[in-house]
């Protein structure tokens, strides 16, 4: 199923999948991948077929049925609909009118039918979003999955701008999240999981005017895809090499972000690529001091030396040190030695 393609109307991307888990997103879009161009016909999925499509991990049918049912319950809460250009006519409807889960059958299945008014979302598409089901389902974060779909909508443009309000709504960001939460729980997994798939992916925060320059939106940029580019896998080794190359040449990622992205591609226990090992070595190497910075460190170390000499003389004269004083003296000696090494390296 590595070359299974999802294709749907772009309008589906405007509907926030509120509180959907990663598993539920996988199930929903696996269903979408096979409902395309089926019109209003009922479509039957064997449990094994749907598990394979969605890369479902759990094996017990009872758990699978529960997850299917909860996915449908989530879909029932979504606001599918249309609005006329004048805004005077508005419609609301559910996406599926039939969702029959039959675990009692000799070959358990789920039978699904699209609502007649939702048929244009999956059939006879004039404009569409297209992407690989395998790439989508292999993402862990539900935020990364949503952003993946949004970026694929603008695949040939290489740029997506979202206001803070649209970003918050489309990704279903909890109202309690502060900017630090957004950075850590949303933007971090997006960059780490999508950088292997979108060459040159960069996330820029747009700031407004006024006190504190508040964030008013986010801009996502990447290398645009050719119009005739396809989403088919070219084999595990080729796909992996391409992902690592995208990470390697992404100048907007820190070394730590690159390592996290690489670990998602190669696994936790495989050796890191040579280029990343070298980048980590350079990043951890002490910065060579020059000019005024070097002279400042020399002056600081001279003062530390005077303090150490004075205290040492007091000890020689019979001064008793407390445990805290002894600890501070040891720290000063360590700091002096470390600074001396840096100064010697700079002057070498």
C-alpha positions in Angstrom: 0.0 0.0 0.0 3.0 2.3 -0.3 1.7 4.0 -3.4 -1.9 4.6 -2.2 -2.9 8.2 -3.0 -5.4 10.4 -1.1 -7.2 12.9 -3.3 -10.0 15.2 -2.1 -11.5 18.6 -2.6 -9.5 21.4 -1.1 -12.6 22.4 1.0 -11.9 19.4 3.2 -8.8 21.1 4.4 -10.8 24.0 5.8 -12.6 21.8 8.3 -10.7 21.5 11.6 -10.5 17.9 12.7 -11.2 18.8 16.3 -9.8 16.4 19.0 -8.9 13.8 16.4 -6.1 11.5 17.5 -3.4 10.4 15.1 -5.0 6.9 14.8 -8.5 8.5 14.0 -6.9 10.7 11.3 -5.3 7.6 9.8 -8.6 5.7 9.7 -10.6 8.7 8.3 -8.2 9.5 5.5 -7.6 5.8 4.6 -11.4 5.6 4.1 -11.3 8.8 2.0 -8.6 7.3 -0.2 -11.0 4.5 -1.3 -14.2 6.5 -1.4 -13.0 8.8 -4.2 -15.2 8.6 -7.3 -17.6 6.1 -5.8 -20.4 8.7 -5.8 -23.2 7.7 -3.4 -22.5 4.0 -3.5 -21.9 2.1 -0.3 -18.3 1.0 0.0 -17.3 -2.0 2.1 -14.0 -2.3 3.8 -12.8 -5.6 5.3 -11.3 -5.1 8.7 -7.9 -6.4 7.5 -8.0 -4.2 4.5 -8.7 -1.0 6.5 -6.1 -2.0 9.1 -3.5 -2.4 6.3 -4.5 0.9 4.7 -4.2 2.8 8.0 -1.2 0.9 9.3 -3.3 0.2 12.4 -1.2 -1.2 15.2 -3.6 -2.9 17.7 -4.8 -6.3 16.6 -7.9 -7.0 18.7 -11.1 -6.4 16.7 -12.9 -5.1 19.8 -10.4 -2.3 20.1 -10.5 -1.7 16.3 -14.3 -1.4 16.4 -14.1 1.0 19.3 -11.7 3.2 17.4 -13.8 3.1 14.2 -16.9 4.1 16.2 -15.1 6.9 17.9 -13.8 8.1 14.6 -17.3 8.3 13.3 -18.5 10.0 16.4 -15.8 12.6 15.9 -16.9 13.0 12.2 -20.5 13.6 13.3 -19.4 16.7 15.2 -17.6 18.3 12.2 -19.2 21.2 10.4 -19.4 20.2 6.8 -21.3 22.6 4.6 -21.4 25.3 2.0 -22.1 29.0 1.8 -23.2 30.9 -1.3 -21.1 33.9 -2.5 -23.8 36.3 -1.2 -23.7 34.5 2.2 -27.5 34.3 2.2 -27.6 30.6 1.6 -25.9 28.2 4.0 -26.0 24.4 4.3 -24.8 22.0 6.9 -24.6 18.2 6.6 -22.7 15.1 7.9 -20.1 13.5 5.6 -21.4 9.9 5.9 -25.0 8.8 6.1 -24.2 5.1 6.6 -21.4 3.7 8.8 -22.2 0.1 9.5 -19.6 -1.7 11.6 -20.2 -5.5 11.5 -17.8 -7.4 13.7 -20.2 -10.4 13.8 -19.8 -11.3 10.1 -17.5 -14.2 9.2 -15.3 -11.6 7.5 -15.8 -8.5 9.7 -16.3 -5.3 7.7 -17.4 -1.7 7.9 -19.8 -0.4 5.2 -19.8 3.3 4.5 -21.9 5.7 2.3 -21.2 9.3 1.6 -23.9 11.9 2.1 -25.2 13.1 -1.3 -24.3 16.7 -0.5 -20.7 15.6 0.5 -20.2 13.7 -2.8 -18.5 16.8 -4.4 -15.7 16.6 -1.7 -14.6 13.3 -3.2 -15.9 13.0 -6.7 -15.5 14.8 -10.1 -13.0 17.2 -8.5 -12.2 20.5 -10.2 -9.6 21.4 -7.6 -8.0 19.0 -5.3 -5.4 18.2 -2.7 -3.3 15.1 -3.4 -0.8 13.3 -1.3 0.6 9.9 -0.3 -1.3 7.9 2.3 1.9 6.2 3.5 3.6 9.6 4.1 0.5 10.9 5.9 -0.1 7.9 8.2 3.7 7.6 9.1 3.5 11.0 10.8 3.1 10.8 14.6 1.8 14.2 15.6 -1.8 15.2 14.7 -0.5 18.7 14.2 2.1 17.5 11.7 -0.6 15.5 9.9 -2.9 18.6 9.6 0.0 20.8 8.4 1.1 18.2 6.0 -2.3 18.3 4.3 -2.3 22.1 4.2 1.2 22.3 2.7 0.3 19.7 0.1 -2.6 22.0 -1.0 0.0 24.6 -1.9 2.6 22.1 -3.1 3.5 23.9 -6.3 3.6 27.4 -4.7 6.0 26.6 -1.8 4.4 29.1 0.5 1.5 29.2 3.0 0.6 32.1 5.1 -1.8 31.7 8.0 -3.1 34.3 10.4 -2.8 33.4 14.0 -6.6 32.9 14.1 -6.6 30.5 11.1 -3.6 28.7 12.5 -5.3 28.2 15.9 -8.6 27.1 14.3 -7.3 24.7 11.6 -4.8 23.0 14.0 -7.3 23.0 16.8 -4.9 24.7 19.2 -6.1 24.5 22.8 -7.1 28.0 24.1 -4.9 27.4 27.2 -1.7 27.2 25.1 0.9 29.9 25.6 3.4 30.7 22.8 6.0 28.4 24.6 3.4 25.6 24.3 2.9 26.3 20.6 6.6 26.3 20.0 7.2 23.0 21.9 4.1 21.0 21.2 3.1 22.2 17.7 5.8 23.9 15.8 8.6 21.6 17.0 7.0 18.3 15.8 5.9 20.0 12.6 9.5 21.0 11.7 11.0 17.7 12.8 8.4 15.5 11.0 7.8 17.5 7.8 11.4 18.7 7.1 12.3 15.3 5.6 9.3 15.6 3.2 9.4 19.3 2.2 12.8 20.5 1.0 13.9 23.7 2.7 10.9 23.9 5.0 11.1 27.0 7.1 8.6 28.3 9.7 8.6 32.1 10.3 6.6 33.9 12.9 5.0 37.1 11.7 4.9 39.9 14.3 2.7 42.9 14.5 3.4 46.4 15.7 3.0 47.7 19.2 4.2 46.6 22.6 6.0 43.3 22.6 5.5 42.9 18.9 2.8 40.2 19.2 2.8 37.2 16.9 0.0 37.7 14.3 0.6 34.8 12.0 2.9 32.1 10.6 4.5 31.7 7.2 5.6 28.3 5.9 8.0 28.2 3.0 9.6 25.3 1.1 10.9 24.4 -2.3 7.9 24.2 -4.6 7.1 20.9 -6.3 6.9 20.5 -10.1 3.3 20.3 -11.4 3.9 16.9 -12.8 5.6 15.6 -9.6 4.1 12.4 -8.2 3.7 11.0 -4.7 4.8 7.5 -5.4 7.4 5.8 -3.4 10.6 5.0 -5.3 11.6 2.3 -2.8 12.6 2.4 0.9 16.3 3.2 0.3 15.7 6.0 -2.2 13.0 7.5 -0.1 15.2 7.4 3.0 18.2 9.0 1.2 15.9 11.8 -0.1 14.6 12.5 3.4 18.1 12.6 4.9 19.3 14.9 2.1 16.3 17.3 2.8 17.3 17.4 6.5 21.0 17.9 5.7 20.4 20.9 3.5 17.8 22.6 5.6 19.5 25.8 6.8 16.7 26.8 9.1 17.0 23.8 11.4 19.2 23.8 14.4 21.6 20.9 14.9 19.3 19.4 17.6 16.3 19.7 15.3 18.2 18.0 12.6 19.1 15.2 14.9 15.5 14.7 16.0 14.4 14.7 12.4 17.1 12.2 11.4 16.2 9.9 14.3 12.6 9.7 12.9 14.1 8.5 9.6 16.9 6.2 10.7 15.6 5.0 14.1 16.8 5.5 17.6 19.6 3.0 17.5 21.1 3.4 14.0 24.2 5.4 13.6 23.8 9.0 12.6 25.0 10.2 9.2 28.6 11.4 9.0 27.5 14.9 8.1 25.4 15.2 11.2 28.1 13.8 13.5 30.5 16.4 12.2 27.9 19.2 12.6 27.3 18.1 16.2 31.0 18.1 16.9 31.4 21.7 15.6 28.3 22.9 17.4 29.7 21.6 20.8 33.2 22.8 20.2 34.2 25.9 22.3 34.1 29.1 20.3 37.6 30.4 19.6 38.0 33.8 21.3 39.4 36.8 19.5 40.0 40.5 20.1 38.1 42.3 22.9 36.4 39.0 24.0 39.8 37.4 24.5 41.1 40.4 26.5 38.0 40.4 28.7 38.5 36.7 29.6 42.2 37.4 30.4 41.2 40.2 32.8 38.5 38.0 34.4 40.9 35.2 34.9 43.5 37.5 36.4 41.0 38.6 39.0 40.1 34.9 39.7 43.8 34.2 40.2 44.2 37.1 42.7 41.2 35.8 44.7 42.6 32.2 44.7 46.1 33.6 45.8 44.5 35.7 48.6 42.5 32.8 50.0 45.4 30.4 49.8 47.5 32.9 51.8 44.8 33.2 54.4 44.7 29.4 54.7 48.5 29.4 55.1 48.1 31.9 57.9 45.8 29.6 59.8 42.3 30.7 58.5 39.7 28.0 58.8 37.3 27.5 55.9 33.7 26.4 56.1 32.4 23.6 53.9 30.8 26.2 51.7 34.0 28.2 51.4 35.9 25.1 50.4 33.3 24.3 47.7 33.6 27.9 46.3 37.4 27.7 46.3 37.2 24.4 44.3 34.8 26.0 41.8 37.1 28.9 41.4 40.1 26.6 40.7 38.0 24.7 38.1 36.9 27.9 36.4 40.4 29.3 36.3 41.8 26.1 34.7 39.0 26.1 32.1 39.5 29.7 31.2 43.2 29.2 31.0 42.7 26.4 28.4 40.4 28.6 26.3 43.0 31.4 26.4 45.8 29.1 25.4 43.8 27.7 22.5 43.0 31.1 21.3 46.6 32.2 21.3 47.9 29.0 19.8 
